[in-house]
């Protein structure tokens, strides 16, 4: 009987040693757990890869509701107009260094209303009555209203504005193609109100800033994307009414 008890005790001790060995091996062999998407290692260089930050975008049709996604690699991946169920990239005019700086110019701070908008645009012929905003990124401003080009004047001289067209609720220039020569455009700011008459309607390259250059006379220039022509823009320019 004593031999049996001694044998059982020896077996139990042996099993304890085996379990300790297995536990120690796991602790040594397994890396510390990490939070996925917080830390990632490049297997080739064994260096830490910084994850892309996430972007929360508020749905204009559902205030308070946000969607989450990765920040795009470049502005060209932003979505502009949506026509016939397809998406077309829309980036506002590029290469601002080509804008002529000679002419009248008013800072947006002087035209700003209490709500933060720098103006209100009215085009009765196509039913536009929308606030205008200036932000660091025109794409951001076009989500909440019509965007003001930072390189253009906010009142005296040539005012440059852009907006989306398409089926989205923030496509304020969806009917800009219906504007005709002779149509009137009214623009209001904290400095006053002016009426302009449409004189020019044309297609321009997305890198053509000639229509947005500063001027001595008062004009307003509107641009939007063209369905099926991602490298071109529709440009409507109007001159102040009653001024020769």
Backbone as a ProteinNet text record, in pm:
[ID]
protein_1_A
[PRIMARY]
XXXXXXXXXXXXXXXXXXXXXXXXXXXXXXXXXXXXXXXXXXXXXXXXXXXXXXXXXXXXXXXXXXXXXXXXXXXXXXXXXXXXXXXXXXXXXXXXXXXXXXXXXXXXXXXXXXXXXXXXXXXXXXXXXXXXXXXXXXXXXXXXXXXXXXXXXXXXXXXXXXXXXXXXXXXXXXXXXXXXXXXXXXXXXXXXXXXXXXXXXXXXXXXXXXXXXXXXXXXXXXXXXXXXXXXXXXXXXXXXXXXX
[TERTIARY]
84	0	87	192.7	281.5	346.6	381.7	443.7	347.1	218.5	118	101.9	92.9	76	197.6	316.6	438.7	442.2	393.9	391	296.4	177.7	79.3	134.6	200	256.6	364.6	447.1	553.8	495.6	387.1	321.3	261	198.5	138	244.8	356.6	464.9	518.3	530.2	577.7	483.1	352	252.3	258.2	281.4	291.7	408.2	520.8	637.9	609.2	536	500.7	413.9	313.8	222.8	297.5	388.7	468.2	552.2	611.1	694.6	614.5	493.6	406.7	367.6	329.8	290	402.8	524.3	640.8	671.7	657.8	685.5	590.1	462.5	364	396.2	434.3	464.4	582.5	681.8	800.1	772.3	694.5	674.6	572	474.2	367.5	401.2	384.7	411.3	301.4	332.3	230.3	116.1	-7.5	-120.9	-122.8	-162.2	-173.6	-314.2	-350.8	-483.4	-479	-558.8	-559.6	-591.5	-520.2	-534.5	-465.3	-425.6	-348.2	-200.2	-153.1	-12.7	-5.9	69.1	89.7	237	290.3	430.7	444.8	540.5	574.2	664.9	618.4	698.6	832.1	843.5	967.6	1076.6	1036.1	1135.2	1126.5	1021.1	999.1	987.6	927	906.6	757.8	726.8	586.7	528.5	411.1	340.1	230.5	233.9	131.5	-0.6	-109.6	-238.9	-296	-382.8	-449.5	-548.5	-556.5	-658.5	-796	-898.1	-1033.6	-1100.8	-1193.4	-1264.3	-1411.6	-1471	-1614.9	-1684	-1776.6	-1846.9	-1993.2	-2045	-2185.6	-2270.8	-2377.2	-2467.7	-2553.7	-2548	-2627.5	-2777.1	-2820.5	-2963.2	-3009.7	-2915.7	-2950.9	-2859.7	-2893.4	-2808.3	-2783.5	-2659.3	-2623.7	-2574.3	-2603.8	-2558.6	-2427.2	-2328.5	-2198.5	-2160.6	-2075.3	-2020.1	-1870.5	-1808	-1666.5	-1591.4	-1476.5	-1397.1	-1256	-1170.8	-1030.7	-1017	-922.1	-893.2	-836.5	-887.9	-840.5	-695.2	-627.9	-486.8	-465.5	-560.7	-543	-678.4	-680.8	-808	-882.9	-812.5	-879.5	-971.4	-955.4	-1041.9	-1172.3	-1185.1	-1308.8	-1418.3	-1540.7	-1651.2	-1715.1	-1742.3	-1804.5	-1947.9	-1974.5	-2111.4	-2150.4	-2279.6	-2332.2	-2438.4	-2410.6	-2501.5	-2528.9	-2653.9	-2692.5	-2637.1	-2629.4	-2586.5	-2436.4	-2356.2	-2210.9	-2150.9	-2033.1	-1965.9	-1853.3	-1835.7	-1727.1	-1646.1	-1512.8	-1430.8	-1444.1	-1454.3	-1461.8	-1365.4	-1262.4	-1170.3	-1183.2	-1202.3	-1211.4	-1087.1	-1093.7	-984.4	-849	-748.7	-615.4	-515.9	-391.9	-282.3	-316.3	-347.2	-386.5	-275.7	-150.4	-41.4	-59.9	-147.3	-165.8	-268.1	-329.4	-428.6	-360.7	-413.7	-358.1	-398.8	-303.9	-330.4	-363.2	-363.5	-395.5	-545.9	-600.6	-744.7	-799.6	-929.3	-992.9	-997.9	-990.7	-993.8	-1046.9	-1141	-1197.7	-1179.8	-1131.1	-1113.6	-1249.3	-1261.3	-1389.5	-1435	-1339.9	-1378.1	-1469.8	-1456.2	-1537.2	-1678.2	-1700	-1832	-1910.5	-1850	-1907.1	-2030	-2131.3	-2250.1	-2227.2	-2320.9	-2307.3	-2311.4	-2376.2	-2384.6	-2258.4	-2157.1	-2032.3	-2022.3	-2134.2	-2130.3	-2070.4	-2007	-1947.3	-2037.4	-2152.2	-2245.9	-2362.3	-2459.5	-2573.7	-2589.6	-2607.5	-2621.8	-2766.7	-2821.1	-2958.3	-2957.5	-3008.7	-3027.7	-3172	-3260.7	-3403.8	-3436.9	-3363.5	-3396.9	-3379.9	-3299	-3280.8	-3308.9	-3369.6	-3413.4	-3303.4	-3192.7	-3083.6	-3098.7	-3095.1	-3093.9	-3013.9	-2881.7	-2791.3	-2680	-2641.1	-2529.5	-2396.4	-2299.3	-2164.9	-2066.9	-1975.8	-1878.4	-1737.1	-1642.1	-1500.9	-1434.7	-1369.7	-1294	-1156.8	-1071.1	-938.1	-945.9	-1054.3	-1071.8	-1208.7	-1210.3	-1338.1	-1429.5	-1368	-1448.4	-1533.1	-1474.8	-1548.2	-1662.1	-1635.7	-1738	-1854.3	-1825.7	-1931.2	-2024.7	-1989.7	-2078.8	-2188.8	-2166.3	-2263.2	-2324.8	-2272.9	-2326.4	-2246	-2242.1	-2158.9	-2023.6	-1916.1	-1781.1	-1726.9	-1656.2	-1588.5	-1441.5	-1391.4	-1249.8	-1167.5	-1074.8	-997.1	-911.8	-871.7	-783.4	-859	-991.6	-1070	-1128.9	-1173	-1229	-1361	-1392.1	-1519.3	-1626.7	-1588.2	-1689.4	-1649.5	-1558	-1519.1	-1430.1	-1456.5	-1379.1	-1449.6	-1373.8	-1427.1	-1445.1	-1568.2	-1600.8	-1608.8	-1528.9	-1528.3	-1597.9	-1695.8	-1773.6	-1779.5	-1792.1	-1808	-1901.5	-1965.2	-2055.7	-2072.1	-2121	-2145.4	-2270.9	-2277.5	-2405.3	-2430.2	-2548.4	-2580.3	-2709	-2720.2	-2844.6	-2837.5	-2719.5	-2706	-2776.5	-2814.2	-2888.1	-2803.8	-2671	-2584.1	-2534	-2601.3	-2563.9	-2635.7	-2585.6	-2655.5	-2645.3	-2548.7	-2536.4	-2584.2	-2678.6	-2726	-2789.7	-2846.1	-2913.4	-2836.3	-2708.1	-2631.5	-2624.9	-2637.9	-2636.5	-2758.1	-2860.6	-2982.4	-2976.3	-2872.8	-2857.6	-2830.1	-2889.7	-2874	-2815.3	-2755.4	-2705	-2820.4	-2795.7	-2899.5	-2969.4	-2954.3	-3011.4	-2944.4	-3020.9	-2967.2	-2926.6	-2817.8	-2767.4	-2752.6	-2805.5	-2793.1	-2703.7	-2616.2	-2524.2	-2528.1	-2548.3	-2557.5	-2446.2	-2388.3	-2289.6	-2319.7	-2238.6	-2255.6	-2226.4	-2163.2	-2132	-2240.4	-2337.8	-2444.3	-2491.5	-2564.6	-2621.4	-2592.6	-2560.1	-2535.6	-2608.9	-2649.7	-2711.4	-2618.3	-2600.8	-2511.7	-2592.4	-2543.6	-2608.2	-2511.9	-2560.8	-2476.6	-2432.9	-2300.4	-2243.9	-2171.6	-2121.6	-2037.2	-2071.5	-2089.2	-2111.2	-2020.1	-1924.6	-1828.1	-1772.8	-1710.8	-1636.9	-1491.3	-1430.1	-1289.5	-1217.3	-1085.4	-1005.1	-1003.8	-987.6	-983.6	-860.2	-761.9	-642.8	-645.5	-755.7	-767.2	-823.2	-738.3	-781.1	-806.7	-802.5	-815	-948.1	-1054.2	-1186.2	-1200	-1104.4	-1110.4	-1007.4	-941.5	-843.5	-912.7	-837.7	-892.6	-922.1	-1023.4	-1066.3	-1091.4	-1087.2	-1119.5	-1270.3	-1346.2	-1492	-1545	-1672.5	-1734.5	-1799.2	-1753.1	-1805.4	-1829.2	-1901.9	-1916.3	-1900.3	-1817.8	-1784	-1819.4	-1898.9	-1948.1	-1892	-1841.9	-1790.3	-1848.3	-1862.7	-1904	-1852	-1856.7	-1805	-1901.9	-1851.4	-1932.1	-1938.7	-2057.2	-2074.8	-2002.8	-1918.9	-1846.7	-1720	-1691.1	-1570.5	-1498.7	-1435.5	-1376.1	-1264.9	-1205.4	-1096.8	-1145	-1277	-1332	-1435.5	-1462.4	-1559.5	-1653	-1776.9	-1869	-1843.7	-1825.2	-1795.3	-1897	-1965.8	-2065	-2014.3	-2002.3	-1954.1	-2055.5	-2080.5	-2175.2	-2109	-2152.7	-2097	-2204.2	-2158.4	-2252.4	-2349.7	-2477	-2583.3	-2576.9	-2594.1	-2602.7	-2469.9	-2359.8	-2227	-2155.3	-2112.5	-2044.8	-1892.1
-121.1	0	125.5	125.5	241.5	267.8	156.5	173	238.8	201.5	259	407.9	443.5	585.5	665.5	610.8	680.3	697.9	596	604.4	711.9	719	821.5	961.1	981.1	1111.9	1151.7	1053.7	1082.1	1120.5	1051.4	1082.1	1223.2	1259.1	1392.3	1500.3	1476.2	1574.1	1591.1	1477.9	1482.9	1562.9	1541.8	1615.6	1764.2	1800.7	1942.1	2007.4	1935.1	1988.1	2006.6	1911.9	1920.7	2042.6	2064.8	2179.7	2312	2319.7	2441.7	2467.6	2361.9	2376.1	2427	2369	2412.1	2557.7	2600.7	2739.5	2835.9	2797.7	2884.2	2897.1	2786	2788.4	2882.2	2882.1	2970.4	3116.8	3146.1	3284.8	3335.7	3249.5	3291.9	3299.8	3203.8	3194	3290.2	3336.9	3422.2	3568.2	3655.4	3798.1	3861.4	3979.5	4051.6	4088.6	4074.8	4110.4	4259.8	4298.8	4439.8	4466.8	4595.6	4634.4	4648.7	4570.8	4573.3	4713.2	4757.4	4888.4	4998.1	4970.6	5069.5	5052.8	4928.2	4899.9	4790.7	4816.7	4717	4712.7	4592.4	4576.3	4536.2	4600.3	4562.5	4439.6	4322.3	4199.6	4206.3	4289.4	4296.8	4372.2	4489.7	4572.6	4562.9	4495.9	4481.1	4616.7	4715.4	4848.1	4872.9	4967.6	5000.2	5079.1	5039.4	5108.7	5192.1	5324.1	5411.3	5387.7	5361.4	5340.8	5472	5461.7	5581.4	5632	5765.8	5816.1	5796.8	5800.3	5784.8	5919.5	5929.3	6053.6	6032.6	6117	6109.5	6220.1	6181.4	6275.3	6278.1	6395.8	6407.8	6402.8	6325.2	6315	6441.1	6516.3	6638.4	6611.1	6491.5	6460.7	6411.9	6370.5	6319.1	6382.5	6504.6	6573.8	6487.8	6490.4	6413.6	6275.6	6223	6090.1	6102	6024.3	6030.4	5896.4	5900.2	5777.7	5781.5	5664.8	5655.5	5588	5644.2	5583.3	5634.3	5582.4	5623.5	5756.4	5835.9	5960.8	5929.9	5991.1	5959.9	6000.3	5931.8	5958.4	6090.8	6135.2	6258.5	6321.9	6456	6522.5	6464.6	6404.2	6352.9	6236	6175.1	6063.4	6110.5	6240.8	6293.8	6282.2	6266.1	6251.7	6387.4	6416.1	6542.4	6521.3	6524.4	6510.7	6364.8	6340.4	6205.7	6214.9	6158.4	6167.2	6027	5996.4	5868.9	5748.7	5761.4	5650.5	5630	5719.9	5706	5826.6	5808.2	5915.3	5972.2	6104	6168.1	6250.3	6242.7	6320.4	6468.1	6549.6	6694.2	6761.7	6821.3	6901.8	7043.3	7143.6	7281.4	7322.1	7437.7	7482.2	7467.1	7425.3	7400.6	7506.1	7494.5	7584.9	7731.4	7768.3	7906.9	8008.6	7963.6	8057.5	8134.7	8085.2	8150.3	8263.8	8286.7	8393.5	8529.6	8619.4	8754.6	8829.6	8901.3	8967.6	9115.7	9166	9305.6	9322.5	9411.6	9434.1	9452.2	9474	9495	9365	9378.7	9260.7	9300.9	9220	9241.4	9115.6	9130	9015	8959.6	8828.3	8767.9	8810.6	8848.1	8891.1	9013.3	9096.1	9217.7	9189.4	9073.8	9043.6	8942.9	8893.3	8781.2	8820	8731.5	8747	8679.7	8700.6	8642.7	8490.3	8431	8284.8	8219.7	8301.3	8247	8246.2	8264.4	8269.8	8403.1	8402	8525.3	8590.6	8530.2	8586.8	8492.1	8543.6	8462.8	8482.6	8370.8	8375.9	8346.7	8430.3	8412.3	8408.2	8298.4	8288.8	8243.9	8337.4	8305.8	8213.7	8223.2	8144	7994.3	7954.6	7811.3	7778.5	7872.7	7845.3	7833.3	7905.8	7900.9	8013.5	7978.7	8073.8	8007.6	8029.6	7947.4	8031.4	7999.2	8070.5	8029.3	8117.3	8094.6	8091.9	7994.1	7980.1	7975.7	8019.4	8002.9	7922.3	7812.8	7729.2	7703.7	7634.9	7602.6	7510.1	7434.8	7338.4	7361.1	7396.8	7421.4	7298.9	7178.3	7056.4	7052	7099.2	7102.4	7202.5	7320.7	7424	7380.4	7303.5	7260.8	7157.1	7102.2	7008.6	7082.2	7210.3	7285.1	7401.8	7431.9	7542.8	7559.8	7683.1	7718	7763.5	7724.8	7756.8	7880.6	7962.7	8080.9	8047.6	8075	8053.4	8154.5	8103.6	8190.2	8291.2	8256.6	8345.4	8459.4	8456.8	8562.1	8656.7	8770.7	8871.6	8825.2	8878.6	8845.4	8949.4	9062.3	9164.4	9247.1	9342.8	9425.7	9346.4	9361	9287.1	9160	9054.1	8927.6	8826.6	8789.3	8691.3	8554.2	8458.9	8323.3	8225.5	8153	8057.6	7923	7814.6	7682.2	7598.2	7498.7	7407.7	7281.1	7176.8	7050	7057.9	6966.1	6940.5	6791.1	6747.8	6605.8	6585.6	6470.2	6436.1	6451.8	6477.7	6491.8	6618.5	6619.1	6733.2	6860.5	6848.1	6965.2	7002.3	6954.3	6988.9	7117.4	7229.4	7356.6	7411.2	7360.5	7403.6	7295.1	7211.6	7102.8	7154.9	7276.9	7332.4	7449.2	7459.7	7572.4	7567.9	7448.2	7435.9	7503.2	7531.2	7593.3	7745.7	7802.3	7947.8	7998.4	8112.6	8169.3	8309.6	8353.1	8489.9	8587.1	8687.2	8783.4	8755.2	8632.5	8601.1	8686.5	8720	8801.5	8715.5	8755.4	8689.3	8796	8767.6	8863.3	8804.1	8888.9	8844.6	8943	8891.8	8974.8	8940	9042.9	9024.6	9126.4	9126.7	9224.2	9366	9378.7	9509.9	9562.5	9476.8	9522.5	9415.2	9459.4	9367.8	9419.9	9327.7	9365.2	9268.1	9319.4	9237	9231.9	9112	9088.8	9030.1	9051.7	8998.4	8901.3	8780.8	8677.6	8720.8	8715.9	8753.4	8638.3	8542.7	8437.1	8302	8201.3	8062.6	7976.4	7907.4	7830.5	7712.2	7618.6	7509.2	7550.9	7523.6	7556	7434.1	7433.7	7327.9	7346.6	7237.4	7247.9	7324.2	7344.6	7420.7	7563.3	7604	7737.8	7835.2	7926.6	8024.4	8162.2	8173.9	8305.6	8372.4	8293.9	8351.3	8389	8346.4	8376.3	8481.2	8542.6	8646.2	8770.9	8851.9	8975.1	9076.8	9158.2	9257.3	9391.8	9497.6	9630.9	9647.7	9590.3	9599	9484.7	9491.4	9391.8	9279.7	9157.9	9039.4	8929.2	8827.1	8706.3	8587.3	8491.1	8377.3	8247.9	8164	8039.7	7921.3	7818.7	7699.3	7573.2	7470.9	7339.1	7234.2	7107.7	7002	6969.5	6897.5	6858.6	6706.4	6652.2	6507.4	6445.4	6346.5	6277.5	6346.9	6465.4	6539.1	6583.5	6490.8	6523.4	6626.8	6650.2	6747.2	6884.2	6903.1	7030.9	7082.2	7212	7276.7	7364.1	7375.5	7473.7	7604.6	7710.9	7841.6	7944.5	8005.1	8111.7	8239.5	8344.2	8473	8581.4	8665.9	8777	8906.3	9017.1	9149.6	9232.8	9324.2	9405.7	9480.8	9473.7	9532.4	9685.2	9746	9891	9963.4	9889.3	9951.2	9919.2	10020.9	10001.7	10000.5
0	0	0	83.8	90	-44.6	-116.7	-248.4	-347.3	-337.9	-429.6	-403.9	-273.1	-237.2	-283.8	-263.3	-305.4	-456.4	-529.7	-676.3	-724.4	-662.9	-700.5	-674.9	-561.2	-526.7	-627.3	-666.6	-763.8	-898.8	-939.2	-1067.9	-1065.8	-952.7	-940.1	-947.5	-884.3	-887.5	-1028.9	-1101.3	-1239.5	-1327.8	-1312	-1391.4	-1361.8	-1237.4	-1201.2	-1274.4	-1281.2	-1352.1	-1500.5	-1560	-1702.3	-1728.4	-1642	-1660	-1646.9	-1551	-1534.2	-1657.7	-1715.8	-1835.3	-1954.1	-1971.7	-2083.5	-2068.1	-1947.7	-1925.2	-1951.6	-1907.8	-1929.9	-2077.6	-2152.4	-2296.6	-2367.4	-2330	-2394.9	-2367	-2243.4	-2208.1	-2288.2	-2310.4	-2384.5	-2533.8	-2587.1	-2731.8	-2786.8	-2708.3	-2758.9	-2734.9	-2838	-2819.5	-2735.6	-2682.2	-2605.2	-2697.9	-2650.6	-2735.7	-2763.2	-2887.4	-2924	-2969.9	-2970.9	-3017.8	-3168.4	-3237.8	-3383.7	-3434.4	-3538.1	-3601.9	-3522.6	-3396.9	-3322.7	-3352.5	-3354.5	-3383.2	-3489.1	-3595.7	-3699.7	-3734	-3759	-3794.7	-3940.5	-4007.3	-4144.6	-4136.4	-4184.8	-4172.4	-4245.3	-4348.6	-4425.4	-4348.7	-4291.1	-4222.2	-4071.8	-4021.3	-3876.8	-3807	-3881.8	-3823.9	-3805.7	-3716.3	-3687.6	-3803.1	-3849.4	-3956	-3893.2	-3918.1	-3861.8	-3934.3	-3860.7	-3927	-3977	-4080.3	-4129.4	-4025.6	-4004.7	-3913.6	-3973.6	-3890.7	-3940.7	-3950.6	-4041.2	-4067.7	-4042.4	-3959.9	-3935.1	-4014.4	-4098.5	-4185.3	-4147.9	-4125.1	-4089.4	-4214.7	-4209.5	-4322.8	-4328.8	-4441.1	-4449.9	-4444	-4487.5	-4485.6	-4348.9	-4263	-4131.3	-4028	-3980.5	-3883.1	-3760.1	-3714.3	-3595.5	-3626.1	-3745.8	-3785	-3859.3	-3819.1	-3883.8	-3940.4	-4041.8	-4097.4	-4076.1	-4065.9	-4033.7	-4146.9	-4184	-4290.6	-4286.5	-4374.8	-4377.1	-4447.9	-4405	-4472.2	-4609.7	-4717	-4851.5	-4870.8	-4965.1	-4990.5	-5060.6	-5142	-5216.3	-5240.9	-5267.1	-5292.6	-5410.7	-5507.6	-5626.8	-5596.3	-5477.7	-5443.2	-5380.5	-5358.3	-5303.4	-5409.4	-5365.9	-5459.8	-5485.4	-5613	-5648.8	-5690.8	-5821.4	-5867.7	-5877.2	-5864.5	-5883.8	-5991.8	-6106.8	-6220.1	-6273.4	-6299	-6358.8	-6282.2	-6149.2	-6066.6	-6061.1	-6123.2	-6119.7	-6049.3	-5993.4	-5921.7	-6006.8	-6002.8	-6076.3	-5978.4	-5985.1	-5892.5	-5920.9	-5817.6	-5836.1	-5740.9	-5795.7	-5718.5	-5771	-5684.4	-5732.5	-5811.1	-5875.3	-5960.3	-5891.5	-5967.6	-5911.8	-5959.6	-5912.3	-5949.3	-5924.5	-5798.8	-5770.5	-5792.6	-5812.4	-5836.3	-5966.2	-6054.2	-6183	-6176.8	-6059.7	-6047.6	-6051.2	-6133.7	-6138.7	-6012	-5953.1	-5825.6	-5841.8	-5962.1	-5984.6	-5995.5	-5914.1	-5917	-5776.9	-5768.8	-5639.1	-5559.6	-5427.2	-5341.5	-5204.1	-5152.3	-5019.5	-4937.2	-4815.5	-4726.9	-4682.4	-4667.3	-4627	-4487.5	-4400.8	-4266.7	-4269.3	-4373.4	-4383	-4432.4	-4494.8	-4551.9	-4468.8	-4361.6	-4286.4	-4206.1	-4210.6	-4127.8	-3992.2	-3899.4	-3766	-3767.6	-3870.1	-3875.9	-3932	-3967.2	-4019	-4170	-4240	-4386.4	-4430.5	-4549.3	-4601.2	-4704.9	-4732.9	-4828.4	-4854.9	-4932.3	-4976.9	-5125.9	-5198.6	-5344.1	-5382.4	-5472.8	-5520.6	-5673.4	-5730	-5875.3	-5896	-5918	-5926	-6042.7	-6152.3	-6271.2	-6248.7	-6150.4	-6121.6	-5974.2	-5903.2	-5766.6	-5662.5	-5680.2	-5582.3	-5480.7	-5354.2	-5242.8	-5131.5	-5130.3	-5050.1	-4987.9	-4863.3	-4800.6	-4861.5	-4850.4	-4903.2	-4786.7	-4788.5	-4680.6	-4736.7	-4654.5	-4688.3	-4577.7	-4615.8	-4522.1	-4581.2	-4504.4	-4555.8	-4676.1	-4686.8	-4795	-4858.6	-4989.2	-5056.9	-5052.3	-5052.1	-5047.6	-4920.5	-4810.1	-4682.7	-4688.5	-4745.2	-4753.9	-4842.1	-4947	-5039	-4978.3	-4861.8	-4793.2	-4718	-4687.2	-4607.1	-4682.9	-4800.5	-4878.7	-5005.8	-5054.9	-5169.7	-5116.4	-5184.5	-5137.4	-5207.4	-5129.6	-5184.4	-5205.2	-5326.8	-5354	-5274.5	-5193.3	-5104.8	-5180.3	-5301.2	-5377.1	-5443.8	-5438.2	-5501.9	-5397.9	-5444	-5354.5	-5294.5	-5176.9	-5112.6	-5140.8	-5206.7	-5238.3	-5360.3	-5344.5	-5457.9	-5553.9	-5683.4	-5782.9	-5825.6	-5844.9	-5896.8	-5783.9	-5756.6	-5652.1	-5716.9	-5669.3	-5724.4	-5631.5	-5684.1	-5604.5	-5675.4	-5597.2	-5657.2	-5571.2	-5633.7	-5562.9	-5645.4	-5578.4	-5646.5	-5733.1	-5830.3	-5896.7	-5887	-5921.5	-5910	-5832.5	-5764.5	-5696.1	-5544.6	-5489	-5344.5	-5296.2	-5168.8	-5114.5	-5113.8	-5114.9	-5112.4	-5252.4	-5357.1	-5495.2	-5535.3	-5485.2	-5503.3	-5645.7	-5724.6	-5864.1	-5960	-5917.2	-6003	-6131.3	-6126.6	-6244.6	-6306.1	-6274.5	-6328.3	-6481.4	-6539.3	-6686.1	-6750.3	-6671.1	-6723.9	-6723.9	-6663.2	-6661.3	-6802.5	-6837.4	-6971.3	-6963.5	-7073.1	-7080.8	-7057.7	-6975.2	-6942.4	-6810.4	-6757	-6625.5	-6518.8	-6415.4	-6307.1	-6187.6	-6124.8	-6004.4	-5896.2	-5779	-5667.7	-5559.7	-5506.8	-5402.1	-5286.4	-5166.4	-5046.9	-4949.3	-4889.6	-4783.1	-4673.6	-4569.5	-4462.2	-4511	-4628.3	-4684.1	-4776.6	-4811.3	-4899.3	-4996.3	-5099	-5197.6	-5338	-5428.7	-5568	-5659.6	-5775.3	-5878.8	-5999.3	-6052.3	-6165.5	-6281.3	-6404	-6523.8	-6591.8	-6621.8	-6682.7	-6822.2	-6846.3	-6975.5	-7044.8	-6965.9	-7024.2	-6962.9	-7050.8	-7009.1	-7094.5	-7031.2	-7110.7	-7031.2	-7105.2	-7043.3	-7032.2	-6916.9	-6898.3	-6840.5	-6850.4	-6789	-6637.8	-6564	-6419	-6369.5	-6457.6	-6420.1	-6474.6	-6535.4	-6594.4	-6490.6	-6444.1	-6344.2	-6404.5	-6536.6	-6598.6	-6566.3	-6554.3	-6524.6	-6376.3	-6294.7	-6151.9	-6111	-6209.2	-6178.1	-6123.6	-6051.9	-5994.6	-6104.4	-6081.1	-6180	-6112	-6191.3	-6139.8	-6126.6	-6222.1	-6213.8	-6127	-6093.9	-6006	-6087.6	-6062.5	-6130.2	-6027.5	-6070.5	-5990	-6084	-6043.9	-6129.5	-6057.9	-6123.6	-6064.4	-6142.3	-6071.3	-6138.2	-6074.9	-6156.8	-6109.1	-6205.9	-6165.4	-6250.8	-6364.8	-6465.1	-6581	-6584.1	-6590.9	-6592	-6711.6	-6684.8	-6791.2	-6836.7	-6780.7	-6817.6	-6689.6	-6618.8	-6488.9	-6493.7	-6611.3	-6620.4	-6667.1	-6675.9	-6719.7	-6619.4	-6628.3	-6540.9	-6623.9	-6575.7	-6632.1	-6558.2	-6632.2	-6572.5	-6620.3	-6523.9	-6552.4	-6489.9	-6571.2	-6518.3	-6546.2	-6444.2	-6456.8	-6411	-6471.2	-6437.9	-6368.4	-6281.2	-6204.2	-6295.5	-6262.3	-6343.9	-6339.1	-6457	-6465.3	-6461.6	-6463.3	-6459.8	-6589.2	-6660.1	-6789	-6769.3
[MASK]
++++++++++++++++++++++++++++++++++++++++++++++++++++++++++++++++++++++++++++++++++++++++++++++++++++++++++++++++++++++++++++++++++++++++++++++++++++++++++++++++++++++++++++++++++++++++++++++++++++++++++++++++++++++++++++++++++++++++++++++++++++

